[in-house]
């Protein structure tokens, strides 16, 4: 379904690789799926003036809800750079081998299974296989089809010989954190497969609890995989290469700040998640700092772990080679000029 939507959007692709001129040359429209932890570096770069320092102007900043919509917006040319997850990149590459992975935002899988009252607490400390089997017959909220939230469920169930199509019911909730927690609280769903910091918010408010967390190490095979990413197309790089490189330099400064200045990062994250309980912010900060890399340059090992995850999930048959998807020389040139 997601691939068909992208294919349709591809009909509206700009098709011109002529370098942009004038004010358009250093203007980027940046889209992202949500306000999850993965896109916090974008917020930091904006708030700290790093984009402005690079002479970059950001235009449209839509929250597009799902990765499929972000990739479709990239295909149609309504955005220049997308923030999403590796699932989105593979989906886009499947219909357009112009896709390019340009930056890593998190090098851990930042989606958790969050249990509500529909799953007994007696299951919480059981081995992973038994916790996955406890999901059988449950209604589980996800952001939408083709998303990383769906991918995690598909992977976990397949590892136990189960089928996400028949053994559980996935409920599309969109990317609004309040709506997802509300659905868990009201019992519309028994659990959530949702991005951080939903799990931390659910625990602090007593609505739910972290049940399976890849970032916590609950799924050893998933450790260290590239997950949150920034991606674009070769066409955009051809038209707006200097702007994309400026974007990467600003992103590097943001990731450095997140890892080196805990007090400032706490202050900024509270602004980013302004309705979030301060205790939940304190809970997520060390996790966030462990997930955000010091440098956005994609890592071949993390990419390989992600590729295996997507193959084992049945989401892709054959991943593109790392060098086909990652413009290493372009990224290296950009970051070599970083302050």
C-alpha positions in Angstrom: 0.0 0.0 0.0 2.8 2.4 1.0 4.7 1.6 -2.1 1.7 2.2 -4.3 1.2 5.6 -2.7 4.8 6.5 -3.4 4.5 5.2 -7.0 1.6 7.5 -7.6 3.4 10.5 -6.0 6.4 9.7 -8.2 4.4 10.9 -11.2 4.6 14.4 -9.9 8.4 14.3 -9.3 10.1 17.5 -10.4 12.5 15.8 -12.8 14.8 18.9 -13.1 18.4 18.6 -11.8 19.3 22.2 -12.7 21.1 23.9 -9.8 18.8 26.3 -7.9 19.6 29.9 -8.0 19.0 33.1 -6.0 17.3 32.7 -2.6 16.0 29.2 -3.5 19.5 27.9 -3.6 19.9 28.0 0.2 16.3 27.3 1.1 15.2 23.8 2.2 11.7 22.5 2.9 12.2 20.0 5.7 9.4 17.5 6.6 9.3 15.0 9.4 6.8 12.3 10.5 6.3 13.5 14.1 7.8 15.2 17.1 9.5 12.0 18.3 13.0 11.9 19.9 14.5 11.2 16.5 13.8 14.7 15.2 14.9 16.5 18.3 18.3 17.4 16.6 16.3 19.4 14.0 14.6 21.4 16.8 18.0 22.0 18.5 19.5 23.2 15.3 16.6 25.6 14.8 16.5 26.9 18.3 20.3 27.4 18.6 20.5 29.2 15.2 22.7 26.6 13.6 20.8 26.6 10.3 20.9 30.4 10.2 24.6 30.3 10.9 25.0 28.2 7.8 23.1 30.7 5.7 20.3 28.2 5.4 16.6 29.2 5.3 14.0 26.6 6.3 10.7 26.8 4.5 7.8 24.5 5.0 8.1 22.3 8.2 5.2 19.9 8.0 4.6 17.0 10.4 3.4 14.4 7.9 2.2 11.7 10.3 3.7 8.7 8.6 6.9 7.8 6.8 4.9 6.9 3.6 3.6 10.5 3.5 7.0 12.0 4.1 8.5 9.9 1.3 5.6 10.8 -1.0 6.2 14.5 -0.2 9.8 14.1 -1.1 8.9 12.4 -4.3 6.5 15.1 -5.3 9.0 17.9 -4.5 6.9 19.5 -1.8 9.8 18.9 0.6 13.6 18.6 0.0 14.7 16.6 3.0 12.7 14.2 5.0 13.1 13.0 8.6 11.9 9.5 9.0 13.1 6.0 9.7 15.0 3.4 7.7 11.7 1.7 6.7 10.8 4.9 4.9 14.1 5.0 3.1 13.8 1.4 1.9 10.1 2.0 0.8 11.2 5.0 -1.2 14.2 3.2 -2.7 11.9 0.5 -3.8 10.1 2.8 -6.2 12.9 5.4 -6.8 16.5 4.4 -6.7 17.4 8.1 -6.6 16.8 7.9 -2.8 19.8 9.0 -0.7 20.4 8.4 3.0 22.3 11.5 4.2 22.2 11.5 8.0 21.7 9.4 11.1 19.5 10.8 13.8 19.5 7.8 16.1 21.6 4.7 16.0 19.1 2.7 18.2 15.6 1.5 17.3 13.5 4.1 19.3 10.1 2.4 19.1 8.8 0.6 22.2 6.0 -1.8 23.0 4.0 -0.1 25.7 1.6 -2.3 27.7 -1.7 -1.1 29.2 -4.1 -2.8 31.5 -5.1 -5.2 28.8 -1.8 -7.1 29.4 -1.2 -8.4 32.9 1.8 -7.1 34.8 2.7 -10.7 35.6 4.0 -10.9 32.0 6.4 -8.0 32.4 9.5 -9.9 33.6 9.1 -13.0 31.5 11.6 -13.8 28.7 11.2 -12.0 25.4 9.5 -14.9 23.6 6.8 -15.1 26.3 6.2 -11.4 26.3 5.7 -11.4 22.5 3.3 -14.3 22.8 1.3 -12.3 25.4 0.4 -9.9 22.6 -1.6 -12.6 20.8 -5.2 -11.5 20.3 -4.5 -8.0 21.4 -5.4 -4.7 19.8 -2.1 -2.7 19.4 -1.9 0.9 18.3 0.6 1.9 15.6 1.1 5.2 13.8 0.1 3.8 10.4 0.9 1.2 7.7 4.4 1.0 6.4 5.8 2.7 9.5 8.6 1.6 11.9 5.9 1.0 14.5 4.3 -1.6 12.3 7.8 -3.0 11.4 8.7 -3.7 15.0 5.5 -5.8 15.6 6.0 -7.7 12.3 9.6 -8.5 13.3 8.9 -9.6 16.9 6.0 -11.8 15.9 7.8 -13.4 13.0 10.7 -14.3 15.4 8.2 -16.3 17.4 6.5 -18.0 14.4 3.5 -15.7 14.7 1.8 -13.5 12.0 1.1 -9.8 12.6 -1.8 -10.0 10.1 -3.7 -12.7 12.0 -2.4 -13.0 15.6 -2.9 -9.3 16.6 -5.1 -6.4 15.4 -3.1 -3.3 14.5 -5.0 -0.1 15.1 -3.9 3.0 13.2 -3.7 6.0 15.6 -1.6 8.5 13.6 1.3 10.2 15.3 -0.4 12.4 17.9 1.1 11.4 21.3 -1.9 12.6 23.3 -4.3 10.6 21.1 -2.2 7.4 21.4 -2.0 7.7 25.2 -5.7 8.5 25.3 -6.4 5.3 23.3 -4.4 3.2 25.8 -6.0 4.9 28.8 -9.5 4.3 27.4 -8.8 0.7 26.6 -9.3 1.2 22.9 -6.0 -0.6 22.5 -4.3 -3.1 24.8 -0.8 -1.8 23.9 1.1 0.6 21.8 3.9 0.2 19.4 5.1 3.8 19.5 8.1 6.0 19.3 9.8 7.5 22.3 9.0 9.3 24.5 5.4 7.8 24.5 6.5 5.0 26.8 8.1 7.3 29.3 5.0 9.5 29.3 2.8 6.5 29.8 4.8 5.3 32.8 4.9 8.7 34.5 1.2 9.2 34.2 0.4 5.6 35.2 -1.3 4.8 31.9 1.1 2.1 30.8 4.5 0.6 31.1 7.5 -0.2 28.9 7.0 -3.9 27.9 9.5 -4.5 25.1 12.2 -1.9 24.4 14.8 -2.6 21.8 16.8 0.5 22.9 16.9 -1.0 26.4 18.5 -4.1 25.0 15.4 -6.3 25.2 16.0 -7.5 21.6 19.8 -8.0 21.3 19.7 -8.6 17.6 18.4 -5.1 17.1 21.1 -3.3 19.1 23.0 -0.5 17.4 20.9 -0.4 14.2 20.5 2.8 12.2 16.9 3.9 12.7 16.0 7.6 12.8 17.4 9.2 9.6 17.4 12.2 7.3 17.0 11.3 3.6 16.6 13.0 0.2 17.1 12.3 -3.5 20.0 12.7 -5.9 17.8 15.3 -7.7 17.7 17.5 -4.6 21.5 17.1 -4.1 22.0 18.1 -7.7 19.8 21.1 -7.4 20.6 22.2 -3.8 23.9 20.5 -2.9 25.3 23.5 -0.9 22.1 23.8 1.1 22.0 20.1 1.9 25.6 20.2 3.0 24.8 23.3 5.2 21.9 21.3 6.7 24.3 18.4 7.6 26.8 20.8 9.3 24.0 22.3 11.4 22.8 18.8 12.2 26.3 17.8 13.4 26.4 20.8 15.8 23.0 19.9 17.2 24.0 16.2 17.8 27.3 17.4 19.5 25.4 19.7 21.8 22.9 16.9 22.7 25.8 14.6 23.7 28.0 17.2 25.5 25.7 19.6 27.3 23.1 17.8 29.4 21.7 20.9 31.1 21.1 22.7 27.9 19.7 19.5 26.3 17.3 19.1 29.2 16.1 22.7 28.8 15.6 22.3 25.1 13.9 18.9 25.3 11.4 20.3 27.8 10.6 23.1 25.2 10.4 20.4 22.4 7.9 18.4 24.5 6.3 21.2 26.3 3.4 19.2 27.8 5.7 16.4 29.0 6.1 15.7 32.7 9.6 16.8 33.9 10.1 13.4 35.4 9.5 11.8 32.0 12.0 14.3 30.5 14.6 13.2 33.1 13.9 9.6 32.4 14.3 9.9 28.6 17.4 12.2 28.6 20.1 9.5 29.2 18.3 7.2 26.7 18.3 10.0 24.1 21.9 10.8 24.6 22.8 7.2 24.1 20.8 7.0 20.9 21.9 10.2 19.2 25.3 9.8 17.5 28.0 12.4 17.7 28.1 12.7 14.0 25.3 12.3 11.4 27.5 10.3 9.0 25.7 7.0 8.4 27.5 4.0 9.7 27.9 0.8 7.6 27.6 -1.5 10.6 24.4 0.1 11.9 23.1 0.1 8.3 23.8 -3.6 8.1 21.9 -4.4 11.3 18.9 -2.3 10.0 19.0 -4.2 6.7 18.9 -7.5 8.4 16.0 -6.4 10.6 14.0 -5.4 7.5 14.8 -8.6 5.7 13.9 -10.7 8.8 10.7 -8.8 9.0 9.8 -9.6 5.4 9.6 -5.9 4.6 12.4 -6.0 2.0 13.9 -8.8 0.0 17.3 -7.3 -0.8 18.6 -4.1 0.6 20.5 -1.7 -1.6 24.3 -1.7 -1.0 25.4 0.9 1.5 27.4 2.8 -1.0 24.5 3.0 -3.4 22.3 4.6 -0.8 24.8 6.7 1.1 26.6 9.5 -0.8 29.7 9.2 1.4 32.0 11.7 -0.4 29.2 14.3 -0.5 28.6 13.9 3.3 32.4 13.8 4.1 32.9 17.0 2.1 30.1 18.7 4.0 31.2 17.7 7.5 34.9 18.4 6.8 33.9 22.1 6.7 32.0 21.9 10.0 33.1 24.2 12.8 
